[in-house]
Amino acid sequence: MAATKRPKQITKKRDIFAINTIIGEGSLLRGDIDASGFTRVDGNVKGNLHVQGRVVVGESARLRSSITGTSVTIGGVVDGNILASERLIVLPSALIIGDITTRRIEAGDGCMIHGKVRVCQNEESWERAKSEFREKRQTSHGHSPYGHRQ
């Protein structure tokens, strides 16, 4: 019996949900990360995190990073700005020190956010917000808005 190939569309969609990157608890990673698919961080990261897919920052994670992703869930500590193109979920255990730009946000009771929250409900405001986020990231040269070196 001959094997049949799956259509490319299904394969690509499956790849989006595959876990591509895991940074385990107790790990320390310094430097920028560019990943596709699903990325989970339970350790420590000092550098920007740019993901073309879903990002989960676990409760034990500590990031001094700007984060870009489609759907971003924060349970730990993030010192940096966040750009989530679909939605951001902030768990009750989360602490975010930085600005947030997203299309939708859910924040659990007890979470802490120290920064501006911008929710864009139309395409025009989203495109403008994305440009401002990228400009801010390029001009910061690795510095968070709170004076800490990333």
N, C-alpha and C positions, 0 to 999 in steps of 0.2 A: 504494500500500500504506500503510495507516494505521500510525502509530507506536504501539507499546504501551508503557505505563508500567510501570516496575519496581515491585514491591511495596515499600511503605514500609519494611518490616523490612530488606530487603536494602540499600536506600539508607542507612538509619541505620547499619547495620553497616559499610558501606564508608566512611562519614564518620568513623567512629572511627579507621580506619587511614590516613586522609588526613593528609598533613603540613600542619598549619595554621600553625605558628609555627617560624621558624628565626632564631636569633640567631647570626650568623656570627662567625668568628674575627676578632679585632681590634676587635669592637664592644664598647661599654660601655653598658649599660642600667641606669638608676637608677629604681626604683619597682617596685611590685607588678605581677605579671603574672597575669591570669586567662585561661586558654585552654581550648579543647576540642579533642579529637582528639590528634594526635601533635605533640609539641614537642621540638625539638632545639636544644641550646645548645652552641656552640663558642666563644663570646666570654665577656665578663665581665658578671655581673648582681649588682646590689646592691638587693635587694628580694625579697619573697616570691614564690614561683612556685607557683600553684595551677592544676593541669591536670586536666581531666576526660578522661583518656586516658593514653597512654604518654609518658614523658619519657626522653630520652637526653641525658646530659651528657657531651660529648666530652672527650678527653684534654687538649685545650688550654684547656678552660673553667675559669673561676674564679668561683665563686658565693659570695656572702655572703647566703645565703637559706635560708629554710625551704622545703622542697619537698613538695608533695602531688601524688600521681598514682596511677594504677592500677598500671602496671608501670613501674618506675624503674630505669634503668641509669646507673651513675656510672663515668666514666673519668677525670674531672678532679678538681679540688679543690672541696669544698663545706664551708663554715663555716656550719652551720645544721642544724636537725632535719629528718628525712625521715619522711614517712608514705606508705607504698606499700600500697594496699589489696589488691593481688594478690601482687606479689613485688618484691624488690629484687635487682638484680645489681650487685655491686661488682667492677669489673675490676681486674686487677693494678696498673694505673697510678693507681688512685684513692686519694684522701686525704679522709676524712670526719671533720670535727670537729663532733660533735653527736650527738644521740640518734636512734636508728632505731626505727621501729615498723612492722611488716609482718606478713604472714601466712606468707611464705616468703622465705628469703634464700640467695643464692649469693655466695660471696666468693672471688675469685681469689687465688692465692698471691702475696704481695708487697703486697697492698693494705694500707692503714692506716686503722683506725677508732679514733677517740678519743671515746668516749661509750658510753652504754648501748644495748644491742641488745635489743629486745623482739619476740619472735615469738609471735603469737597464733594458737592452733590451733583455737579454738572461737569461735562468734559472740558469746557473752557477753563474753569477754575482749577481743575485737576492738572491740566497741562501747564498752567502758570505756576502752580505750587511745585510741580516736579522740577521745573526750570530753576526756581528759587532755591530748592533743596540742593540741586547739583552745583549751583553757583556758590552757595554757602559752604558746601563741602570742599570745593576746589580752593576757595580763598582761605579756609581755615588752616590748611597745611598741617593737618594732624593735631590741631588743638581743639579741645572741646570748648563749648561756649562758657565753661566754668573755670577756665584757666588751667586745666589739667592737660598734660601732654598725653596724646594717645599713642 
